[in-house]
């Protein structure tokens, strides 16, 4: 592994909810079939009802949670009401392939945006970062 993050990256979520809010043209949270099923069960709704009420299907066939007033529909008072079953995309932030592509991209997408990235510790190990990148990419293949 010859990545800029081979020695790990300091990160600690501050639960500021900035990543749950729209930023520029980014206003979506991808949810695959399994994640929608889990959320539907949590809300005691049939999957079709959950999907119709809380998600939308994009042209690429994938589903995304609705955003309301500039933030994820499940964000209330800066807290995620689905935190215990949050989608992979949320759980693996900021360790996404596109954000980890280079130091410059990480600075642009994460350091300049997320207060949890401006810490000295704890350091997330490179192996854990790679696992989260892979988990995120794998989740996107499930429709």
Order of alpha helices (4+ residues) and beta strands (2+ residues): beta-alpha-alpha-beta-beta-beta-beta-beta-beta-alpha-alpha-beta-alpha
